[in-house]
């Protein structure tokens, strides 16, 4: 009898495990993918980050971030753009937030999407999960909250997670609004940067990027400190090294472009990926130029790295918002910079696409600036907002689009696009 009961229990468990995928997975997403990320969205996110830039906060003083439901979803939309989640949304009510997300799953016979809905309630000093549903499968809130708390205790073994968790003191939900109180510590920013790199960059990719950073450093040491060197004199040998590795062209291109962009942005990859100093920043020892302009080299390479690591739509939006800022209060709107941005995005797309091997070969053989980028110095630049509006109207106008069409036509005719 005991054996029969045992076999019956085993059969019930196996049957339940077989049914779970049908309950958890769906054929349709509960949350539709967000609309295309617009420059106005990026401008808002950037303003939010600048307002709460931890480097400007007084250490150990409690600060607050308030977001209404539309702003919270806008921020979640940004996360979706970065992480390629299918869809995510939040609904705020007094004392409660309902979070819904849709994740695309690998091909299987059960369904294409995992739809999750969690009700999160505020409580003194934190939050608790009140209910959780995976597809059509509801989980008891007490069970979901217990699992979350066990995971939280386990994650606190990581010093960065523990420091970040301790920085957030309270979260409150109200009708159409969430308020997050936090206490910032200066060293936490560098910890978060390192932890983000550790989580988002696979170990083999980190090794590859560090190899290119080391090779880049060796190439730069051949030039006097503080000198300005054409980008092509560094990029050519760097991609010759990429050819010699014999590795996958897409991955080698991604690593090389990321190493170049990090250098131009003043970020030390060794300090980011394997160092323990309080900062990952460093001033470039040698300046790089393209068509005689340092800003062209920066726009071109950084846009390429954004494209290979974060997606071309986001890279284009970042480039455009930078030019709009310059028109309002900086050096002025420059179609030259925008062209370099768009060229970098295209380079990133092709360097990690079907043409990756051909792009690597071309970059290795590059000998002059025109091999990297068409000369766009004939385009209008340094236009204050009033002049830009008078000559080209608002962003997206017919006159504006005609210039963009000229830029794209010249990029399409460039050898890197053939």
N, C-alpha and C positions, 0 to 999 in steps of 0.2 A: 504493500500500500504506500509506504514512504517513497519507494522508488517511482511509483506511478505519479504521486504528488510532485516529486522533484522534476520528472520529465514534463509534467503539465506546466509547472512554473517556468521551466526553461523555454517551452514552446510559446508561452504567453509573452515572455520577454523578447524572444526573437520576432514574434508577430508585431509587437509594439515597435521594435526597432525598424521593421520593414515598413510600417505605416507612417512613422514620423516624417520621412522626407516628403510624402504627399501632403501632410498637414502643414509642414513648415514652408515649402516652396510653392510659388505661384507662377502662372504663365504671364501675368500682367503686373506692371509696377504699381504700387500704391501711391508713390510719389513720383510724379513725372520729372524728367530731367529739367533743370532750370533753363530759362531763356539765356541766349548768348550773353556772356559777361561783357557789359558795356563800360566805356571809359568813365562814365559818371559813377558807376558802381566802384570801380577801382579808386577814383578820386575820393569817394566817401571812406572807403576802407583805409586809404593812406592817411586821410585826415584824422581818422579815429586812432590809428597807431601813433601818429605824431603827437596827438593830444595826450596820450597815455604812454609815451615813450619812457620806458623805465630809467633811461639814462638821465632824464630830467626830473625824476621824482626824488623827493626827500626820503632818504632811507628810514625805514621803520616807522613811517607815518602812514596811517590807514587812508587809502584812497578809494574812490568809488567809480564804477562804470555803470551808467544807466543806458539801457537799450529798450526801445519799444519793439513790438513783435515784428514789424516790417524791417527794422534795422537788424534785429537778430537773424532773421531769415536772409537778409542781404549778406551778413557776415558768413552764415552757413553756406550760402551760394558760392562765396569766395573759396571756402574750404572744398566744396565740391569740385570747383574748377581746378584746384591744385591736386586733389587726391583721386579724381575720377570716380567718386561715388555717384551712383546713378541719380539719386535724389535725396534730399533731406529737408525737413521743415519742422518748425516749432509753433506751438499754440500756447499762449500764456493766459492763465486765469489766477485769481487770488490764491496764493499758497501752492500753486501747482503749475507744472509745465508738462505738456504732452509732446514728446519728441517722436517723430516718425522718420524712418529712413528706408531706402530701397537699395539693395546691393545686387549687382549682377553676379551670377554664379557661373562656374564653368559648365559646359554642355553636359547634360545628364537627362535621364528619362522622366524626372519628376517635376521639373519646372525651371524657368529661366531666372527667377528673381527670389530673393529672400527679403520679405517685407517685415520690418520690425516696428513696433509701437511700444513706447515706454511712458508711463506716467510717473513723473518725478516730483516729490513733495519736499518743500523746504522744512527744515528742522533746525533747532539751535546748533550752531557750529557746523552745519553741513546740509546734506540732502539724503533722502532715502527713496528707493524705488518702490512705488506703491503697486504697480502692476506691469507686466511685460507680456507681449504677445509676439510670437514668431509665426508669421503667416496666419494659419487658422488655429494654431496651437497656443492656447493661453497657459501661462505659467503662474503659479501662485505668487503674489507679491512678496510674501514673506520669504519664499525660496529664492526669488530673484534678488531680493535685497541682501539675503545672507550670502549668496554667491558673490555679489558685488563687494560686500564688506571683506570677505575672505581674500578676494583679489586685491582689494585696497591694502590690506595688511601685508600681503606678499609683495606688492609693488613697492611698498615703503622700504623694502630692503635696498632699493636703489636710492642713492643719496640725492640725485637730481629730482626724482619724483617726490621724495619726502620733503625736500626744500620747497618745491612748487606747491605741494598740498598744504604745507604750513603757511605759505604766503597768502592763501585765500582764506579769509576769516569768516565770511558769511555770504549767502546768496538768498535773495528774496524775490518771490514772484508776486506780481500784482496783475490786475486787469490790463492786458496789453503792454506789460512792462516787466523787465528783469533788472535787478540791481546787484552788482557783484562788488563786494568790499575786499580789498587786498592790501597787504603790507609788503612793499618791495625791498629786496636786499640787493646791493650792487653786483655781487658776484653771480647772481642767479641768471643774468642774461647770457653770460659766456657758458654757463652750465647747460642752459637750454639749447644754445646753438650747437654745442658738442653732442648733446643727447639727440637732437633732431637729426644731425648728420649720421649718428650711429644707427638710428632707427630707419632712416629713409634711404641710406646708401648701403648696399650689400657689401660684405667684407671684401669680396673679390673686386668690386668696383672701387672701394677705398684704396686697395693696394694698387690698382691701375692708375688712379688719379695721383697718388703719391709718387709713383714712378715718373709720371709726366711732370709733376711739380719739381722733382729732383733734376730731371733733364732740362727743364726750363731754367732753373737756377744756374746750371752749368753753362748754358748758352748765354745768359745775361752777364755772368762774371767776366766774359770776354770783352765787355764794354765798360768804359769809365763810369764810376758812380755819378749819378745825376745827369748823364748824357741822354739825348733823345735819339732813338734808333727806329728806323722804319719797321713796322710790324712784320713785313714780309721777310726781313732778315732773320727773324726769330721763328715765325710760323713755318717757313720752308724747312729748316733743319728739324723742327719739332715733328712735323708730319713725315719727314724722311725717317725719323726714328720710329714713328707709328707704322710705317711700311715695313721696317726691319723686324718689328715684333712678330709679324705674321699672324696676329690675332684677328678676331672678328672685327671687320671694318667699322661696323656701327658702334661697338663698344669702345674701340680705340679712339674713334672720332669724338665720341661723347666725352671721354676722359680728357683728351687733349684740349678740346674747346673749353671744358670746365676749368682746367688748370690755367689756361690763358686768361679767361674772364675773371677768375678769382684773383689772379695777380693784378690785373688792371683795376679791380675793385678794392684793392688794398687788403685782401684777405689771405692769410697764410694757411694753405691747406695742411701743412704739417702741424701747425699749432691747433687747427680745428680738429683734425682727425686723430692725432696721437699726442698732442701736447698737454700740459697741465698749467699753463700760465693763465693769468686773470683776463687776458685779452687775446683775440685771434687776429687783431688788426696789425698791419705793418705798412709802412710807406714804401711804394715801389722804388727800388734802388736805381732802375733804369726806366726812363719813360719811353713809351711806344707811340708811333704816329702812323697815320694812313693818309696819303695824299698831302703830307705836310701838316696834318692836323691830329693832335692827340685826342680830341673829342670824337673824331671819326673812328679811331681805333677802339675807343671805349664803347661807343654805341654799337659798333659792328660786332665785337666779340661778346659783349655782355648780352646782347639780344640773341646771339647764336646759342649761348649757354642756357639762357632762359627757355629757348625753344626746345633744345634737346632734353631739358630736365623738367620743364613745366608746361609745355604746350605752346603752340604758336599764337593762339588767340590771346592768351595772357601776355605774351611777349609783345605783341602788337599794341595791346591796350596800354601797357606800361610805357612804351615808346611814345605813344600819342599823348598820354597825360603829361609826360615830362615836357613835351613841346608846348602844350597849353599853359603849363605853369610858367615856362620861360616867357611866353608872350605876355602874361599878366604881370609878372614881377621879376623875371630873370633877364637873360640876354636877348629875349625875343624869340618868336616862333621861327624855326629854321626847317625848311623842307630838306636841306642838306642832311641834318641830323636824322630827320624822319626817314630819309632814303637809306641812310646807313643802318637804321634800326630794321627796316624792312628787308634789307639785304642780309642782315644777320639772321633774321627769322628764316628766310629762305635757305640760307646756308645750313642752319640747324636741321630743318626739315629734310634736306637732301643728304646731309651727312649721316643721318640715322635712318634713312629710307633705302629704297632699292638701289639708288645710285651711290651708296656709301663708299664702295671700293673705288669708284671713279673719282669721287670728291677727294678722297685721301690721296690718290695719285696726283690729282691736279694741284692740291695744296703743297705737296712735297716738291713739285716742280716749279712752284711759283717763284718768280724772280723780280717782279716789280709790283707796284701798288695796284696797277690796272688788272693784274692777275687775280687779285682778291676782290676788288670793288671798282665799279665804274666811277669815273670822276664826276661827282655831282656838284662841284663847286659853282656851276653856272646857275644853280637853282636859287630862288629868293631865300634869304635868311636874315636873322637878327631883326625880325619885324615885331615892334610893340603891338599890343592887342588892337589898338585903334587902326594902325596901318594894315594889319592882317585882315581885320574886318572890312576895311575899305577896299582892299584889293581882291580878297577871296571870299568874303562873306563868312557865314558860320561853317563849322566843321561839317562836311558832308554836302556842301553846296555844289552846284555844277562846276563852278570855277575851281573849287578845291579838288573835286574828283578828276578834273582834267589834268592837274599836276600829278596826282597819284597815278593816273593811267600812264603818263609819261615815264614816271619812275619805274613802274612795273614792266613797261615795255623794254626799258633799257636793262633791267635785271633779267628779263626773259632771254635777251640776246647775249648775255654775258656767258663766257665759256663754262663757268660753274653751273649754269643751268642747262647746258646742252646735254 
